Amino acid sequence: MARALYIHWPFCLKKCPYCDFNSHVRDGVDHDLWRGALLADLRREAEMAGGEALESIFFGGGTPSLMPPALVSALLEEAQRLWGFAPDIEITLEANPSSVEAANFAALASAGVNRVSLGVQALDDAALRFLGRLHGVDEALAALGVAQEHFSRVSFDLIYARPDQSADAWEAELTRALALGTDHLSLYQLTIEEGTRFATLVREGAFAPLEDDPAADLFALTRAITARAGLPAYEVSNHARPGQESRHNLTYWRYRDYAGIGPGAHGRRGGFATTRHKKPENWLASVAAKGHGTQEERALSPMEQGAEAVLMGLRLAEGMDVGALAARLGLAQGDLIEADRLALFIRQGLMWQDGPRIGATEAGMLVLNSLIAQVTPDGLAG
């Protein structure tokens, strides 16, 4: 049964040019309609995945900080009634660092949110304009200060490996970020995703992405700087002081069950993959017709689950316990990992093994996608 709950709020004030998430811009949002629909979707999911107290809730988007705090409160109250909350439940909400949204932080904290993740994205005004953000650096820093007053745990995101970004410039920006006093940072390399405005601009020659080698150098630099500062990478792009890791995201990476509601939300429960309708209007129509927004519930074979678990687990610095995973799925360890390839990568210094637990080394993290493709059997994903 699910011990983590994801709630998707799909609306943004503006679509960022790099974003391929399920986010939408609308002239107006009927909050009463959305309250009723989200509560209905929540009740349906509790029927299917209830039974154990929730350990984490994550409001993602879109821009969930645009939600009225009363709506956040209503969803949390209903989730607690349906599931129950663990005593130390982590409740995270993603927020844009604007003065308008920061004005809601006190009310969101009163509603039960105890961790916030701010989409700062850059500490340089020119970079923020390039990334299509509506805030500037001063506004972001002010919002961060407000967040630190109201929430016990605060994280923020930065995007690096931007076009022509030098190692010196990124080191200075990251050093400044580390001095701001949060215990968690999400540091993402800029990737050009198909279907985004940036993908179009790159095709048109408006700008060129940073090349692979300089980007890899910045990745290695990022890990070195954050480790020295006491916020080592515990996942490819996430850095935290020990004990401050995102418990919700660890649910995904450790391949544990989670429930997902709202437009486009995914879930994993009892060997089934669940997907909600992506377009807000289609999701609303589904809730009105069926009482929930589910588009598909599909049984995953043990091999499919194994493929997903390996893909997620090897992202973690702690690696993954192949023996425990194999036992859980009723598979042999050889169904999940090619022993000869693993031994080769260990000799090359790209992977490590400690009993049944395996993982990627610092050098291996630089080529992680290639490692995963080569260390898993050809038939793992079916």
N, C-alpha and C positions, 0 to 999 in steps of 0.2 A: 504494500500500500504506500501511497505517496506521503512523504514527509516534507515535501517542498511544494510551494504553489507559485506559479508565475501568472501575473495579471497584465495583459497588454492593453495599453491606451494608445490608439493609433494616430492621434492628431498632433500636428506640429504647426507652428506659425509660418514656417518656411521649410521647404525641402532642401537639405544641404546637398551640394553637388557631388559629394563623395559617397552619399548614403544609399545603400541598397536594402535597408530595413523596411519593414512593412509600416511606413509612415505616410500620412496623407494630410493635405491642407484643405480645410473646409471653411466656408464663410461663417458658418455658425454651427454650434453643437447643442442639441437638446439634452441637457444634462439629466433631466428627469427620465427621459426615454432610455438613456444609456445606463442610468442607475438600475432601472428595472431589468434591462437585458443582461447586464453583468451579474446581477444577483441570481437571475435564472440560470445562467451558464455556470455560475459557481455551485449552485445547488445540484445541478446535474452531475458535475464532476465529483462532488462529494459523495453522491450515491455510488459512483463507479470506483472511486479511489480513496474513500474515507477509511476510518478504522484506527488510525494512529495520529497522535498529536503532531501538528506541524512544527518543524524546526526552523523553517525559513519561508519568507514571502518576499517576492521581488516584483515591484511595479516597474515595467519596462515600456519602451515605446519606439517611435513616437516620443512625446514629451509628457510623461505622467505628472510633472509638476504643474501642468496646466489644469489638472483635475481639481475640482472644488474639494477642499479638505473634508467637507461633509460627506462627499462621495467616498473618499478614501476611508473615512471612519466607518461608514455603513458597510463597506466591503470587509473591513477587518473585523467588525463585530459579528458579521454573518459567518466569516471563516472560522472565528473562534467558537461560535455556537456549533458549527457543523463538524469541525475536526477536533477542536481543542488546541491549545498552544503549549508547547514545551516552555518550561520556566524561563529559559534564556533565549527565546525565539529571536531570530534576526529578521528585521523587517526593513527592507531597502527600497528606496524610491529614487529613480533617475530624475535629474533636474537640470535645466539650463541655468547657467549662472547669471541671470538677469535680475535687475532690481524688482521687477514686477513679481517674479516667481519667488524671490527671496522673502518678499513680504508675506508669503504663505508658510514659511518654514516653521514659525512658532505653532501655527494651527496644525500643521502636518505632524509635528512632534507630539502635540497633545492627542492627536488621533491614534498614535501608537507607532509611527515610523521612528526607528532608532538608528538608522544608517542611511546616508544619502550619498549618491554618486553623481558628481557634477561634471557636465560635459564642457570643461574649460577649453580643451583641444589645442590651445597655443598660448604662450605668454609673449606674443608679439602681435601688434595690431595689424601689420601688413599681412601676416600669415592668417590671422582670423578673417580678414576680408577675402583673401584667396580661398579659404575654406568655406566661405559663404555664411559665416556666423553673424548673428545679429548683435552680439555683445562685443565690447572692447575689453582690453586687459584690466583697466581700472574697475570697471563694473564687475568683472569676474572675480577679482580679488576681494571686492566689497562683499559680494554674495558668498564667497568662501568664508569670510569672517563671520557672517551671519549664521551660516551653516554650522560652523564650529561652536557657536554659542548655544545652538539648540539641539544638536544631535551628538550622541556619545561617540559615534564613529562616522568619519567623513573620508570619502575617496574622491579623486578626480581623474579625468582622462586627459591625455595629451596625444597628439598625432605628430609623429616625426617621420624622417626620410621624405621630407617635402622636396619639391624640385629645387635643385641647386643648394640644398642645405648642407653646410659644412660641419665637420666634426666639432670644431671649436664653437660654432654657434649653438649646436645642439647641447654640448656639454654645459655651456653657460645657462641655457634655458632649463635644462634638467636640474642643474645645481640650485637654481633659483626655486624651482618647484619643490625640491626636497627640503628647502629651508622654510616652507610654508606650514610645516607642522602636522601634516596628515600622516596616518599610519598605513595608508594603502594608496597605490597609484596604478592605473591602467595605462600602459604605454604602447600604442599601436603604430605600426608602420603604415604609412599611406599606401593603400592598394587601390588600383583602378578597377572597379567592379563593372561588369557589363550591365547595361541598362541605366547607368547613372549619367548625369550631366558631364562629369569628368571624363567618362569614356568617350563621349562625343567630342569633347574638346581635344582630347589626345589624338583622336582620329583626324580631326581637322588641323592638327599641328599647332594648336594654341599654346600648348606647353608639353614638355617631355618629362615623364616620371624620372626620378632618381634611378640610376643604373643599379644593377644587382650587387656589384662588388662594394660600392660605397654604402649601399643600404645595409649590407651584411656587416660592414665595419661599424656602422651606427648601432646595430643590434648588439654586437659584442661590447661596445662602449657602454651602452645602456645597462647591460647586466653587470658590468664591472663597477660602474658608478653607484648603482642602487645597492649592490652588495656591500660596498664600502660604507654606505650611509646607514646600513642596518635594515634595509628594505629589499632583501634578495628576491629574485624571481622565484615564485612558487609554481608558476605556469608560464607558458611562452610569453605572454604579454602582461602578466599581472605580478605586482611586487607588493610585499607587505612585511611589516614587522611580525615576528613570530606571534601567532595567536590572533592576528588581525586579518587573516585571509577571509575572502568572501565565502561564507559557508554555503550560500545558495549556489554559487557557481561551482563549488567543489562537489555538490550533488551531481551536476552534469558530468564533470570530468571523472568522477569516481563511478559513474554509470549507475546511479541509484534512481529509483522511481520519482517522478515529479508530475504534478498536474499543471495544465496550462489552460487558461481561459482568456477570452477576448479575441478580436480579429487576428487571424494568422498564428495564434499561439499553438505551440507543439507541446506534446506530453509523452511520457513513457510510463506505462503502468501495467504490471503483470504480464510483460512480454508483448504488449500491444503498443503501437505508435498511434498517437492521436493528432489530428490536425483540425484546426478551425478554419472557416472561410476567411480569406484574406481581406477582401474589400469590405469596408465597414458596412456599406448598405446591404451587401449579400449576407454578412454575418447577422445583422439585425433582422433581415427577412427570415433567416433560418431560425433564430430564437423565437420570432413571432409564430412561425409555423410549427416548430417542433419542441420549443421550450429550451433549446440549447443551440450553440453555434457550431457544433461538430460537423465537419465535412467528411472525415474519414476516420475509421478505427481499423487498423490493419495489424494482424498477427505477424510478429517478426519471428523468423526461424532462429534457432540457437546460433547458427552461423552468422546471420545478419546481426544479431545482438552482439556476438563476439567481435565482429568487424567494427561496430560502433564503439564498443568498449575499449578496444585497442587504440583506435583513432583518438579517443578522448584521453585515455589514461596515460599515453606516452607524452602528452603535452605537459604533464606534471613533473616537477622536480623530484617528487617522491616516487615517481614511476608507478608501476602497477603490479599487483600480485597475480601472476598468470595462473598459478595453481588454484587459488581461491576462485578466480573467474571461471576457469574451466570446470571446476566442481559445481559451481552455481548454475552453469548452463548445460551441464551434462555432456561436456566435450572433453577430449584429451588435450593436453597442453600443446601437442604438435598440431592440433587443428587451428590453434591461435597464432603460434610463433614457429618459424622455421629455425630449428636448433642450430643448423650449420651456419645460416646467415647471422644469427645472433652471435655465435662464437667468433665469426669473422669480424663483425663490427666491434666486439669487445676488444679483440686484438688490435684493431685500428684506432682504438680510443674514442669511438663514437657512441658506444653503449656500455652499460654496466649491468652486473647481475649480483644479487645478494640473496641466495636461496631461491625461492620461487618469485622474488620481486625483481623486475627489470626496469630500466629507464635509459634515457638519453643523457650523455655527458654534455658539458658546455659546448664542446665541438660538435656533438651530434645535434644539438638544438638548432645549429645554423643550417642543417640540411634535414630537418625533421621529416618533412613530407616525403622525401626520397627514402629515408630510412624506413618509415612505416610501410611504404609501398613494397620495399624489398624484403623486410623481415617477416611479413605476413604471407601465409600460403596463398597461391593463386586463387583457390576456390573459397577463400574465407567469406567473401561477401555473396557467395552463391553464384 
